[in-house]
Each structure stands twice: as C-alpha cells, then as structure tokens.
C-alpha cells in the first residue's frame, strides 16, 4: 500500500511557494494563485486559492497530458480538501 499524500502547511503556501508531488503513477503540481477583486466590486478583498494540475506519470508535467485540475481555498479546510481530492484522483490512476 502506498503512503498517504502529504502537502506543506498553510505558511508554505502563504509565502507563494509551489509544490510537485506523486503517489504511484499519479503526479501533481500545486500553486497558490491570488485573485484580485473584480472591477465592479473594488472594495472586496482579494483571495488566494490552491490550483492543482494532475496527470499520469511517469513523465514530467511538460511532457504529459493534464487530465484533471481543481482549485481550493487557501485555508486549513482548503488544505484538507486538496489532500482528499488528490487521494481520490491518485486512487483512480493507480487502479488502472
């Protein structure tokens, strides 16, 4: 059995860092993306999401087809959602 996916803590993402990871044949890239307020609501605060690209290995992202993407809020709950989504995607790829 493969070990569970682990990703860095909230502070890592708040500092703008990116992350590559894998589980079996599953590969993924995570990056924080800041979304500014829309021009029609300039007083609204900006918000940051964790945007994920997912592909089947063994090749690098540049040489592979991105088969799935997702975006979750940059928060404690968002980190949990990110790991859960990655585990679900990895289970699909690794059972094929």
mmCIF file of the C-alpha atoms, coordinates in Angstrom:
data_MODEL
# 
_entry.id   MODEL 
# 
loop_
_atom_site.group_PDB 
_atom_site.id 
_atom_site.type_symbol 
_atom_site.label_atom_id 
_atom_site.label_alt_id 
_atom_site.label_comp_id 
_atom_site.label_asym_id 
_atom_site.label_entity_id 
_atom_site.label_seq_id 
_atom_site.pdbx_PDB_ins_code 
_atom_site.Cartn_x 
_atom_site.Cartn_y 
_atom_site.Cartn_z 
_atom_site.occupancy 
_atom_site.B_iso_or_equiv 
_atom_site.pdbx_formal_charge 
_atom_site.auth_seq_id 
_atom_site.auth_comp_id 
_atom_site.auth_asym_id 
_atom_site.auth_atom_id 
_atom_site.pdbx_PDB_model_num 
ATOM 1  C CA . UNK A 1 1  ? 0.000   0.000  0.000   1.00 0.00 ? 1  UNK A CA 1 
ATOM 2  C CA . UNK A 1 2  ? 1.244   3.468  -0.878  1.00 0.00 ? 2  UNK A CA 1 
ATOM 3  C CA . UNK A 1 3  ? 1.756   6.053  1.881   1.00 0.00 ? 3  UNK A CA 1 
ATOM 4  C CA . UNK A 1 4  ? -0.780  8.899  2.161   1.00 0.00 ? 4  UNK A CA 1 
ATOM 5  C CA . UNK A 1 5  ? -0.220  12.152 0.300   1.00 0.00 ? 5  UNK A CA 1 
ATOM 6  C CA . UNK A 1 6  ? 1.198   14.896 2.478   1.00 0.00 ? 6  UNK A CA 1 
ATOM 7  C CA . UNK A 1 7  ? 1.456   18.552 1.479   1.00 0.00 ? 7  UNK A CA 1 
ATOM 8  C CA . UNK A 1 8  ? 3.089   21.508 3.246   1.00 0.00 ? 8  UNK A CA 1 
ATOM 9  C CA . UNK A 1 9  ? 1.401   23.647 5.889   1.00 0.00 ? 9  UNK A CA 1 
ATOM 10 C CA . UNK A 1 10 ? -0.519  26.872 5.326   1.00 0.00 ? 10 UNK A CA 1 
ATOM 11 C CA . UNK A 1 11 ? 2.524   29.128 5.842   1.00 0.00 ? 11 UNK A CA 1 
ATOM 12 C CA . UNK A 1 12 ? 4.338   27.437 2.934   1.00 0.00 ? 12 UNK A CA 1 
ATOM 13 C CA . UNK A 1 13 ? 1.534   28.426 0.542   1.00 0.00 ? 13 UNK A CA 1 
ATOM 14 C CA . UNK A 1 14 ? 1.059   31.898 2.035   1.00 0.00 ? 14 UNK A CA 1 
ATOM 15 C CA . UNK A 1 15 ? 4.692   32.590 1.079   1.00 0.00 ? 15 UNK A CA 1 
ATOM 16 C CA . UNK A 1 16 ? 3.904   31.842 -2.583  1.00 0.00 ? 16 UNK A CA 1 
ATOM 17 C CA . UNK A 1 17 ? 5.730   28.521 -2.880  1.00 0.00 ? 17 UNK A CA 1 
ATOM 18 C CA . UNK A 1 18 ? 4.787   25.813 -5.399  1.00 0.00 ? 18 UNK A CA 1 
ATOM 19 C CA . UNK A 1 19 ? 4.862   22.025 -4.933  1.00 0.00 ? 19 UNK A CA 1 
ATOM 20 C CA . UNK A 1 20 ? 5.260   18.930 -7.095  1.00 0.00 ? 20 UNK A CA 1 
ATOM 21 C CA . UNK A 1 21 ? 4.238   15.561 -5.714  1.00 0.00 ? 21 UNK A CA 1 
ATOM 22 C CA . UNK A 1 22 ? 3.405   11.998 -6.654  1.00 0.00 ? 22 UNK A CA 1 
ATOM 23 C CA . UNK A 1 23 ? 1.766   8.821  -5.450  1.00 0.00 ? 23 UNK A CA 1 
ATOM 24 C CA . UNK A 1 24 ? 2.367   5.707  -7.522  1.00 0.00 ? 24 UNK A CA 1 
ATOM 25 C CA . UNK A 1 25 ? 1.659   6.727  -11.131 1.00 0.00 ? 25 UNK A CA 1 
ATOM 26 C CA . UNK A 1 26 ? -0.166  9.900  -10.042 1.00 0.00 ? 26 UNK A CA 1 
ATOM 27 C CA . UNK A 1 27 ? 1.668   13.224 -10.459 1.00 0.00 ? 27 UNK A CA 1 
ATOM 28 C CA . UNK A 1 28 ? 0.525   16.675 -9.385  1.00 0.00 ? 28 UNK A CA 1 
ATOM 29 C CA . UNK A 1 29 ? 1.565   20.323 -9.237  1.00 0.00 ? 29 UNK A CA 1 
ATOM 30 C CA . UNK A 1 30 ? 0.080   22.797 -6.739  1.00 0.00 ? 30 UNK A CA 1 
ATOM 31 C CA . UNK A 1 31 ? 0.472   26.566 -6.815  1.00 0.00 ? 31 UNK A CA 1 
ATOM 32 C CA . UNK A 1 32 ? -1.160  29.378 -4.853  1.00 0.00 ? 32 UNK A CA 1 
ATOM 33 C CA . UNK A 1 33 ? -2.968  31.902 -7.068  1.00 0.00 ? 33 UNK A CA 1 
ATOM 34 C CA . UNK A 1 34 ? -4.130  35.292 -5.781  1.00 0.00 ? 34 UNK A CA 1 
ATOM 35 C CA . UNK A 1 35 ? -7.385  36.558 -7.295  1.00 0.00 ? 35 UNK A CA 1 
ATOM 36 C CA . UNK A 1 36 ? -7.893  40.314 -7.135  1.00 0.00 ? 36 UNK A CA 1 
ATOM 37 C CA . UNK A 1 37 ? -11.301 41.853 -6.528  1.00 0.00 ? 37 UNK A CA 1 
ATOM 38 C CA . UNK A 1 38 ? -13.441 42.336 -9.637  1.00 0.00 ? 38 UNK A CA 1 
ATOM 39 C CA . UNK A 1 39 ? -13.527 45.845 -11.098 1.00 0.00 ? 39 UNK A CA 1 
ATOM 40 C CA . UNK A 1 40 ? -17.241 46.161 -10.260 1.00 0.00 ? 40 UNK A CA 1 
ATOM 41 C CA . UNK A 1 41 ? -16.502 45.412 -6.567  1.00 0.00 ? 41 UNK A CA 1 
ATOM 42 C CA . UNK A 1 42 ? -13.193 47.167 -5.839  1.00 0.00 ? 42 UNK A CA 1 
ATOM 43 C CA . UNK A 1 43 ? -13.767 47.072 -2.057  1.00 0.00 ? 43 UNK A CA 1 
ATOM 44 C CA . UNK A 1 44 ? -13.964 43.280 -1.998  1.00 0.00 ? 44 UNK A CA 1 
ATOM 45 C CA . UNK A 1 45 ? -10.819 41.638 -0.622  1.00 0.00 ? 45 UNK A CA 1 
ATOM 46 C CA . UNK A 1 46 ? -8.536  39.584 -2.812  1.00 0.00 ? 46 UNK A CA 1 
ATOM 47 C CA . UNK A 1 47 ? -8.448  35.863 -2.113  1.00 0.00 ? 47 UNK A CA 1 
ATOM 48 C CA . UNK A 1 48 ? -5.969  33.070 -2.769  1.00 0.00 ? 48 UNK A CA 1 
ATOM 49 C CA . UNK A 1 49 ? -6.657  29.559 -3.996  1.00 0.00 ? 49 UNK A CA 1 
ATOM 50 C CA . UNK A 1 50 ? -4.541  26.449 -4.363  1.00 0.00 ? 50 UNK A CA 1 
ATOM 51 C CA . UNK A 1 51 ? -4.719  25.489 -8.029  1.00 0.00 ? 51 UNK A CA 1 
ATOM 52 C CA . UNK A 1 52 ? -3.836  21.887 -8.866  1.00 0.00 ? 52 UNK A CA 1 
ATOM 53 C CA . UNK A 1 53 ? -2.836  20.192 -12.103 1.00 0.00 ? 53 UNK A CA 1 
ATOM 54 C CA . UNK A 1 54 ? -2.939  16.389 -12.138 1.00 0.00 ? 54 UNK A CA 1 
ATOM 55 C CA . UNK A 1 55 ? -1.501  13.907 -14.640 1.00 0.00 ? 55 UNK A CA 1 
ATOM 56 C CA . UNK A 1 56 ? -0.472  10.282 -15.008 1.00 0.00 ? 56 UNK A CA 1 
ATOM 57 C CA . UNK A 1 57 ? 3.286   9.597  -14.743 1.00 0.00 ? 57 UNK A CA 1 
ATOM 58 C CA . UNK A 1 58 ? 5.993   8.691  -15.278 1.00 0.00 ? 58 UNK A CA 1 
ATOM 59 C CA . UNK A 1 59 ? 6.813   11.728 -17.433 1.00 0.00 ? 59 UNK A CA 1 
ATOM 60 C CA . UNK A 1 60 ? 7.148   15.337 -16.310 1.00 0.00 ? 60 UNK A CA 1 
ATOM 61 C CA . UNK A 1 61 ? 4.260   17.789 -16.496 1.00 0.00 ? 61 UNK A CA 1 
ATOM 62 C CA . UNK A 1 62 ? 5.675   19.391 -19.650 1.00 0.00 ? 62 UNK A CA 1 
ATOM 63 C CA . UNK A 1 63 ? 5.672   16.022 -21.444 1.00 0.00 ? 63 UNK A CA 1 
ATOM 64 C CA . UNK A 1 64 ? 2.290   14.828 -20.166 1.00 0.00 ? 64 UNK A CA 1 
ATOM 65 C CA . UNK A 1 65 ? -1.396  15.483 -20.688 1.00 0.00 ? 65 UNK A CA 1 
ATOM 66 C CA . UNK A 1 66 ? -3.041  17.257 -17.735 1.00 0.00 ? 66 UNK A CA 1 
ATOM 67 C CA . UNK A 1 67 ? -6.032  15.011 -17.113 1.00 0.00 ? 67 UNK A CA 1 
ATOM 68 C CA . UNK A 1 68 ? -7.623  16.932 -14.250 1.00 0.00 ? 68 UNK A CA 1 
ATOM 69 C CA . UNK A 1 69 ? -7.496  20.293 -12.480 1.00 0.00 ? 69 UNK A CA 1 
ATOM 70 C CA . UNK A 1 70 ? -9.018  21.650 -9.288  1.00 0.00 ? 70 UNK A CA 1 
ATOM 71 C CA . UNK A 1 71 ? -8.955  24.756 -7.129  1.00 0.00 ? 71 UNK A CA 1 
ATOM 72 C CA . UNK A 1 72 ? -9.472  25.030 -3.371  1.00 0.00 ? 72 UNK A CA 1 
ATOM 73 C CA . UNK A 1 73 ? -9.383  28.000 -0.976  1.00 0.00 ? 73 UNK A CA 1 
ATOM 74 C CA . UNK A 1 74 ? -6.119  28.721 0.797   1.00 0.00 ? 74 UNK A CA 1 
ATOM 75 C CA . UNK A 1 75 ? -7.243  27.803 4.318   1.00 0.00 ? 75 UNK A CA 1 
ATOM 76 C CA . UNK A 1 76 ? -6.971  24.914 6.735   1.00 0.00 ? 76 UNK A CA 1 
ATOM 77 C CA . UNK A 1 77 ? -10.150 23.419 5.319   1.00 0.00 ? 77 UNK A CA 1 
ATOM 78 C CA . UNK A 1 78 ? -8.904  24.033 1.781   1.00 0.00 ? 78 UNK A CA 1 
ATOM 79 C CA . UNK A 1 79 ? -5.721  22.083 2.546   1.00 0.00 ? 79 UNK A CA 1 
ATOM 80 C CA . UNK A 1 80 ? -7.826  19.146 3.772   1.00 0.00 ? 80 UNK A CA 1 
ATOM 81 C CA . UNK A 1 81 ? -9.979  19.333 0.622   1.00 0.00 ? 81 UNK A CA 1 
ATOM 82 C CA . UNK A 1 82 ? -6.847  19.429 -1.524  1.00 0.00 ? 82 UNK A CA 1 
ATOM 83 C CA . UNK A 1 83 ? -5.406  16.265 0.032   1.00 0.00 ? 83 UNK A CA 1 
ATOM 84 C CA . UNK A 1 84 ? -8.760  14.467 -0.185  1.00 0.00 ? 84 UNK A CA 1 
ATOM 85 C CA . UNK A 1 85 ? -9.132  15.364 -3.882  1.00 0.00 ? 85 UNK A CA 1 
ATOM 86 C CA . UNK A 1 86 ? -5.546  14.286 -4.629  1.00 0.00 ? 86 UNK A CA 1 
ATOM 87 C CA . UNK A 1 87 ? -6.076  10.952 -2.852  1.00 0.00 ? 87 UNK A CA 1 
ATOM 88 C CA . UNK A 1 88 ? -9.259  10.332 -4.876  1.00 0.00 ? 88 UNK A CA 1 
ATOM 89 C CA . UNK A 1 89 ? -7.523  11.136 -8.166  1.00 0.00 ? 89 UNK A CA 1 
ATOM 90 C CA . UNK A 1 90 ? -4.478  9.020  -7.256  1.00 0.00 ? 90 UNK A CA 1 
ATOM 91 C CA . UNK A 1 91 ? -6.703  6.047  -6.386  1.00 0.00 ? 91 UNK A CA 1 
ATOM 92 C CA . UNK A 1 92 ? -8.286  6.196  -9.849  1.00 0.00 ? 92 UNK A CA 1 
ATOM 93 C CA . UNK A 1 93 ? -4.945  6.403  -11.672 1.00 0.00 ? 93 UNK A CA 1 
ATOM 94 C CA . UNK A 1 94 ? -3.262  3.723  -9.589  1.00 0.00 ? 94 UNK A CA 1 
ATOM 95 C CA . UNK A 1 95 ? -6.045  1.149  -10.008 1.00 0.00 ? 95 UNK A CA 1 
ATOM 96 C CA . UNK A 1 96 ? -5.933  1.376  -13.821 1.00 0.00 ? 96 UNK A CA 1 
# 
